């Protein structure tokens, strides 16, 4: 019996997914563990498997179009099997496969998997009317996965110069990672993209369609800013001891510990003492989280994503450093799995590495607070009537006043400051 393959729920904020690439076309034989499509969500690009064997009978939407969660992406069954009853049950009319079917009502989702490199694939899917036309491998149309194209663009590699090791010569991530340009190809490499100015006296603009990630960022942060009553607490921390301690820690740590890792650990320990800051506004009640999961905002091309270091208060600095680096690398390569970017109870946004002195951040729901971290800067200060230079760090805590009062947030910052100014207290 034919089965509908539906758009899976790949993140807690996902409402629809955009088909980034079809790896199979109508008439292809598929196995349960084949990757049939890549889907762009608000968080990452993920690969979807059908978990059934059969023939791909129907594709519901063409590449670049959106399908709502639980909407029909495709139908798989026996070759020649009638699947019209499935579409009719969804309130769909029509008799033949269409390149862009209407969106469906919710039903049970298929299970996704963000698989390892080298998925099985036919020629890249074009609108279904063209599915019978074999794809050609030319300079204008290179067979490569979206992730491989993105990595090649980021690295300034001409994708047409890369030899593919995937199915039918398709270029995949590992081909880009292992690519070594020849002297000739390096000389003919892509020049940096520079925005061209409009001719003198002529106005111009460029419209960029919103990605799924940008849409969700806009919606969630707007809801947070205009729903949660924000207030802000600022504090300056002297980091001289932390700088010295970090040097000694990295002499023996198996993973390089950054200042952000120190801040994650200090926040986690301070949250253990101030559970109100580790709480969430649910609507009819306030939830005091007994676990401490620290989210750290990571900037990527489409916006930002917040990988989560879970149970941060129970982990050593070296464990936090290794996990945070791994999560950040996955985020930049759009390889995070849903459990890795959900469940945060407190968030840190650090722009110190971008030479930002201080800033305020918008609370990341469902958290009640977010900590904005600026740069560490050598600053003259007065101590005991003398001017000396100290390494100062400016922190700004954004609080949801429905959950956290000013005194509660201030006491949390005092505890955080004590940990950062005396790092040895985090080790005992």
N, C-alpha and C positions, 0 to 999 in steps of 0.2 A: 504494500500500500504506500502511495506517495506521502511524503512528509514535508511539512513546511519548515524551513530554516528561518528562524526569527532573529531580529536584532537583539543581542543580549544586553543586559544591564552591566556595563563595564566600570561604572563608578557611581558613588552615591548621589552625585549631582547630575548625572547624565539623563537627558530627555530624548535625545536622538543621536544617531551616529551617521557620519558621512562616509560613503564608500570611497576609500582612497585608491583601491585597486581591486579588480577582479582577477583572480588567478585561474579561474576556470570559465569556460563558455558553455552555452546551451549545447547539449549533445555529448559533452565530455563525461567519461566515466570517473567517478570520484570514490575515494575510500574514506572511512570514518575519521582517519587521522590526517587527511589532506587539508592543507590551508586553502580555502576557497576564496577568501577575500581578506583585505586589510581595511580596518575601520578606524577612522579618526574620531576620537571622542574629545570631550573637553579637557582631558588630562593627558592622553597619549594616543599613539597609533598602535593598534593591537591586531593580531591575526585571529581569524575565526575559523573553527573547524566544524564540520556538519555532524560528526559523531554518528553518521549512518552511511552505508554503502549504497551505491546505485548510479543512476545517470542524472546529470543536471538537466532537468526538464524546463525550468523557468527561472528567469532572473527578474526580480521585481523592480529594480531601479538601476539606472546606469551610473557609471563612475562619476564622482563629484556631486551626487545628489544625496539627500538625507533620508533616513528611514527612522521613524519613531521607535523607541524601545518597545520590543515585542511585535513590531511590524514585520511583515513577511519580506525577507531578503531574497529567498530563492525557494524552489521546490525540487526535491530529489525523490526519484522513484525508479520503477522499472522502465526500460526503454519503450517509448510509445504509449506509456500509461496515461490515462486521462486524469488531469489534475484540476479540471475546471471546477469541480465540486468544492475544492478547498478555497478557491477564490470566491465562489458564490457564497460560501459560508461566512466569508469576511465582508460580504456586502459589495463584492466587486463584480462588475460586468465584464464582457469581452470574452473572446475565444482564443486568441493567439497570444504568445508571450510578447510583452511590450517592453520597450526600452526603459520606461519610467512609469511604473505602476503607481496607482494612488496609495497613500499611506493607510495602514490597517489599524483595527482596534486591538487592544492588548490581548496577549495570550502568553503561554509559557515560553520563556526565552531559551535559546540554545546556549550551551556552555561555551565560553570563549577560552582561548589559550594564547598566551603571548609566547610563541614558540621560539626555539633556537634558530639560527640562520639556516638558509638553504631550503625553503619550502618548495614543494612541487608546484609547478605552474605551467600553464599553457601560455600562448601569446597574450599580452596585456589586453584586457577586455575593453572594447569600444562599445558604442550603442549596439543593442542586440541585433538590429538589422544587419550590422556588419560582421556578426559573429562568425559567419561561414567563410569570410575572407581571410586567408592566412596573413599574419602580420609579417612585415619585412623588417630586416635588421639594417637600418640605414642611419646615416649621421643625424637625420631629422627625428628618428624615432628609435631610440636605444632601449632595448629590453632590460629594465632594471627595476628593482623594488623601490618604493618611495623613500624608504630609509636610506638605501644606498645612494639615491640621487641627492638626498638632503646632506649626507655626510660628504659626498663628493663636492657639493657646492660650498659647504663650510670650509673644506680643506683646499679649495681652489683647484680641484682636479677636474680635468675634462673627462666626463663620464664615458665618452666615446673611445677614449684611449685605454679603458680598463677592460680586461678580459674576464668574461663571466664564467663562473663555475657552476651556476645553478642549472635548472632544467632548461633545455634548448638554448644554452648559452646565456641565460639571464644573469645579470650582474646583481650580486647580493652584498650585504654588509661586509662580510669577511674579505671579499675581493677588493673593496675600497680600502679597508684597513691594511691589507698586505700590498697594496699597489706601490710600486717603485717607479717613478717617472724616468724615462730615458732623457738624455741631454737634449734631444730634439723636442720631445714633448714638453719638457720643463721650460724650454725657451719659448715655446708656443702656448704656454699656459694662459689661463684666463686672467685678464687684467682685473683689478678691483673695480667693483661696480660703483660708479659715482653718479649722483643725481645731476641730470643736466638742467641748467637754468633755462627758463623760458626766454625767448628773444626779447630784447629791450622793448619795453612798452607793450608787451603782450602778456596777458594773464594766463595762468595754467594751473592745473591740479591733477592729482591722481587719486582715484577711488580704489580702495582695497577692500574686498569682501571680508566680512568678519569670519574668523575661524570659529570652530565650536568652542575652543578654549577661551577665546576673547569674549564670546557671547556670555559664557557662564561667569567669567571674571566680572564683567560689567554688571550682570544681574545680582550676583552674590554680594559684591562689595557695595553696590547701591542699596541693597536691602539692609546690609549691616550699618552703613553710615546713616541712613535715614530712619532706621528702626531702633537701633541701640543708641541710647544717649551716651555718647563718648565724653570722657574727660581725660586730661593728660597730666602725668606727673613726671617731672624731670629731675635727674640726679647726676652729679659728676663723680666719677670713680677714679682714684689714683691707681694706676696700673704698674707702677715700678716693680712691686714685688711679683706681680703676675708675669711680667716680662722675664724677670730673672728665674722664676720658678719654671716657666715654660722651657727655657734653655736646658735646665737640668732634667726635666721630664723627658724631653726629646733625646737626651743622651742615652736613655735606657728604654724608651717606649718602642714597641714593635711597629707602631703606626705613628706617623707624624701628627702631633697634637697642635691644632690651630687655636687662635684666640677664641674663635667661634665655638670650638669644642669645650673650652674652659667655661664659656658663658652658658652653654647647654647644661653642663654638669652643675654649675652654680645655681642656675634657675631651677633645675630639678630638685636640688637639695633645699632651696628656699621654698619651693612649692609644698614640700613635705611638711614644713613648719607653718605654712599659711594656706590651708586647704580651700579657703574661700576663693582664692585667686585661681585655683584649679577647678573651678565650677563652671556650669553652663546654664544659661537661661533657656528653659524648655517651653515656657508659655504659661502653663498653670502651676509650675513648680520650678525650683532651682535644683539642679542635679550636682551634688558634690562628688566628683570623681575620686575614687580611692587609688586609681592607677595614675601614673604620670607619663604621658606621651608628648614629647616635645616636637613640634613641627618647625622646620626651618625653610623659609622661603628661598627658592632657587629660580633665578631668571633664566628663561629659555626663549627661543625665537618668537614664539606665539604669545608670550606673556610670562606667567610665573606659575610654579607648582610648588606644593608644600610636602616634601617627603617627611616622614615621621620616624623619629628615633623612639621606640617604645620602651617603657620601663627604664627611662634614662636615669632615674635616681638609683637604680640597682646595678648600674654598669660602671666600669672603670673608665678613666679618661681615654685609655688606649682603645677600649672597645667602642666608645662613642666616636672616636676619631675614625676608626676603620669603617664603622657602619655609616657615618655621615658622608664620608667620601664615596663609598659604594653607592649610596642612594643618590647623591648629587650626580654621579656619572650616569646612572640609569635615567635620571630625570632629563639630562641633556640629550640623551640618545632615545628618549621617549620609550623606554623599556621598563618603566615602573609598573608593578602589578598593583591592583586596587588596594590590597591590604597595606601596601607600603606608602600610600598617600592619603589614608583615611584614619580616623580615630584620634586625631590630635586633641589634647586638652589645654595646650598653651602653645603659642607660636612666637618665634623670633624672626625678625627681619633685619638683616645686617647689610648696610651699605658702606661700612667703613672702608672696605677694600676699593671703593670707587671714590675715595677722598671726600666723602660727605661728612660734615661736622656733626650734624644732628638733624633729625626729621621726626615727623609723627606718622604712624601707620594706622590703617583701618583694621579694626578687629576682624579676625578670620573665624567666622562661625564654625562650630558651635562654641568656640572659646569665649571667655569673658574678658580676656586681656591679650595684648600683643606687645612685645618689647621691641622697640626700634633702637638699633645700635649704630652709632657713628664711628668715626675713625679715632685711633689713639694718636694724640698730638702732644708734642713737647710744648709746655705752657709755663710761663713764669707765674709763680704763686708766692704769697707771703706766708712764711712760717716763723714763729718766734721773732717777729720784727725784721726778718731778713728775706730778701727775694731769692728764691731758688727755682730751678726748672724741674717740673714734674711731668710725667707722661699721664695725661688725663683722657678719660673716655666719658662721653656724654650718652646717657641712656634716657629714653622716653618711654614710659609705660602708658599705653592707651587702655582705658578701663571702661567696661559696660556698667554704668551707674545702677542698673537694675539689680546687679549681682554684687558688685564690689564698691564699697564706700571709699572715700578719700583716705581715711586713716588706715584702712585695711591694705590698700595699695601702697601707701607710704611705708608701712611696717615691712611689707614684702621687699620693697626696694632697699630698705636699710639692711635686711638680712642678706640680700643679694650682694650689696656693696661690701659687706663684711667678708663674704666668701671670696670675692674677687681681689680685695685688698690683702687678704691673708689666705692664699691658696692652700697652704698646708692644712687648713681646717677642713678642706674637702677630702683629705686623704686619711682622716682619722674617724 
